[in-house]
Amino acid sequence: MKENAARGGGDTERSLAVRAVWFLLVGWWATGIWLGVAWFLNVTIIGIPIGIKMINKVPKVLSLKERDLVDAEGGSGEQPYGLAVRGVYFVFVGWWASGVWMSVAYLFTLSIVGLPVAVLMYNKLPFVVSLYEY
C-alpha cells in the first residue's frame, strides 16, 4: 500500500479488491443516502458548509477513494471565480443543477457499465454546486 503523501497523514491507499468489496456491500447504497443528505443541507443555506464537505467526500463513500488534491496541471489551486460570483451562481443555478447532476450520476453508479462516468461526474460535483475547482 502506498502512503498518501498529499494528505501528510497516516492515510493509506486501499487495494482495488478492498474498494470493490466496499462498493458492492456498502458504497452503492450509502452514496445515495449521502448525496441526498448533502443536497438537503445545501438547500437549507445554514447547512451549506457541511453539505459541501459531504460532497467533497463522495468518492470516499462510494469506493474508499481519496480525492486528488492537486489538479492535472499542478496548478496553485487559485479559484477563477470570486465568492460573490459563486454565491450568485449557487442561488440561481447551483442548488437545482447539483440535484439533477447527482441524480444522473447516481443512476450511472447503479450500472456497472456507467460507473466510470459516475466517478467523473462526482469529481465535477463541487464545480456544479458552486463553481469550485480542485
C-alpha positions as CSV (number, residue, x, y, z in Angstrom):
1,M,0.0,0.0,0.0
2,K,1.2,3.5,-0.8
3,E,1.4,6.3,1.7
4,N,-0.9,9.2,0.7
5,A,1.7,12.0,0.6
6,A,-0.7,14.7,-0.4
7,R,-2.5,14.5,2.9
8,G,0.6,14.4,5.0
9,G,-1.2,12.0,7.4
10,G,-1.2,8.3,8.1
11,D,-3.9,7.5,5.4
12,T,-3.1,4.7,3.1
13,E,-4.5,3.9,-0.4
14,R,-6.7,0.8,-0.2
15,S,-6.3,-2.0,-2.7
16,L,-8.7,-2.4,-5.6
17,A,-10.1,-5.6,-4.1
18,V,-11.0,-3.9,-0.8
19,R,-12.5,-0.9,-2.7
20,A,-14.6,-3.3,-4.9
21,V,-15.9,-5.2,-1.9
22,W,-16.8,-1.9,-0.2
23,F,-18.6,-0.7,-3.3
24,L,-20.6,-3.9,-3.6
25,L,-21.6,-4.2,0.1
26,V,-21.9,-0.6,1.2
27,G,-20.8,2.1,-1.3
28,W,-23.6,1.9,-3.8
29,W,-26.4,2.4,-1.3
30,A,-24.6,4.6,1.2
31,T,-23.7,7.0,-1.6
32,G,-27.4,7.6,-2.5
33,I,-28.2,8.4,1.1
34,W,-25.0,10.6,1.5
35,L,-25.9,12.6,-1.7
36,G,-29.5,13.1,-0.5
37,V,-28.4,14.4,2.9
38,A,-25.7,16.6,1.3
39,W,-28.1,18.2,-1.2
40,F,-30.7,18.8,1.5
41,L,-28.1,20.5,3.7
42,N,-27.1,22.7,0.7
43,V,-30.7,23.8,0.1
44,T,-31.1,24.8,3.8
45,I,-28.4,27.5,3.4
46,I,-27.4,27.1,7.0
47,G,-26.1,23.6,6.2
48,I,-24.1,24.6,3.2
49,P,-20.6,24.2,4.9
50,I,-21.5,20.6,6.0
51,G,-23.2,19.8,2.6
52,I,-20.1,21.0,0.7
53,K,-17.8,18.9,2.9
54,M,-20.1,15.9,2.3
55,I,-20.0,16.4,-1.5
56,N,-16.2,16.5,-1.4
57,K,-16.2,13.1,0.4
58,V,-18.5,11.3,-2.2
59,P,-15.6,9.4,-3.8
60,K,-14.6,8.0,-0.4
61,V,-18.1,7.0,0.5
62,L,-18.6,5.3,-2.9
63,S,-15.4,3.4,-3.1
64,L,-13.0,4.4,-0.3
65,K,-11.0,6.5,-2.9
66,E,-9.4,9.7,-1.6
67,R,-9.9,12.8,-3.7
68,D,-6.9,14.0,-5.6
69,L,-5.9,17.4,-4.1
70,V,-3.6,18.6,-7.0
71,D,-5.0,19.2,-10.4
72,A,-3.6,17.6,-13.5
73,E,-1.6,20.7,-14.5
74,G,-0.2,21.1,-11.0
75,G,-2.0,24.4,-10.5
76,S,-1.8,26.5,-7.5
77,G,-5.5,25.9,-6.6
78,E,-6.4,29.6,-7.1
79,Q,-10.1,29.9,-7.9
80,P,-11.1,31.7,-11.2
81,Y,-14.4,32.8,-9.8
82,G,-14.8,35.1,-6.7
83,L,-17.0,34.3,-3.8
84,A,-19.7,36.7,-4.9
85,V,-20.0,35.2,-8.3
86,R,-20.0,31.7,-6.8
87,G,-22.7,32.7,-4.4
88,V,-25.0,34.2,-7.1
89,Y,-24.4,31.1,-9.2
90,F,-25.4,28.8,-6.3
91,V,-28.6,30.7,-5.6
92,F,-29.8,30.8,-9.2
93,V,-28.3,27.6,-10.7
94,G,-26.1,25.5,-8.4
95,W,-28.7,24.2,-6.0
96,W,-31.0,22.7,-8.6
97,A,-28.3,21.8,-11.1
98,S,-26.5,19.9,-8.5
99,G,-29.6,17.9,-7.7
100,V,-30.0,16.9,-11.3
101,W,-26.3,16.2,-11.6
102,M,-26.2,14.0,-8.5
103,S,-29.3,12.1,-9.6
104,V,-27.9,11.3,-13.0
105,A,-24.5,10.3,-11.5
106,Y,-26.2,8.0,-9.0
107,L,-28.2,6.3,-11.8
108,F,-24.8,5.7,-13.6
109,T,-23.5,4.3,-10.3
110,L,-26.2,1.7,-10.2
111,S,-25.0,0.2,-13.5
112,I,-21.5,-1.4,-13.7
113,V,-21.0,0.0,-17.2
114,G,-21.8,3.5,-16.2
115,L,-19.6,3.5,-13.1
116,P,-16.6,5.3,-14.7
117,V,-18.9,8.1,-15.9
118,A,-20.4,8.4,-12.4
119,V,-17.0,8.7,-10.8
120,L,-16.1,11.5,-13.3
121,M,-19.4,13.2,-12.5
122,Y,-18.8,13.0,-8.7
123,N,-15.4,14.6,-9.2
124,K,-17.0,17.5,-11.0
125,L,-19.8,17.9,-8.5
126,P,-18.2,20.7,-6.5
127,F,-18.0,22.8,-9.7
128,V,-21.6,22.1,-10.5
129,V,-22.7,23.2,-7.0
130,S,-20.7,26.4,-6.6
131,L,-18.1,26.8,-9.4
132,Y,-15.4,25.4,-7.1
133,E,-12.5,23.9,-8.9
134,Y,-9.9,21.5,-7.5
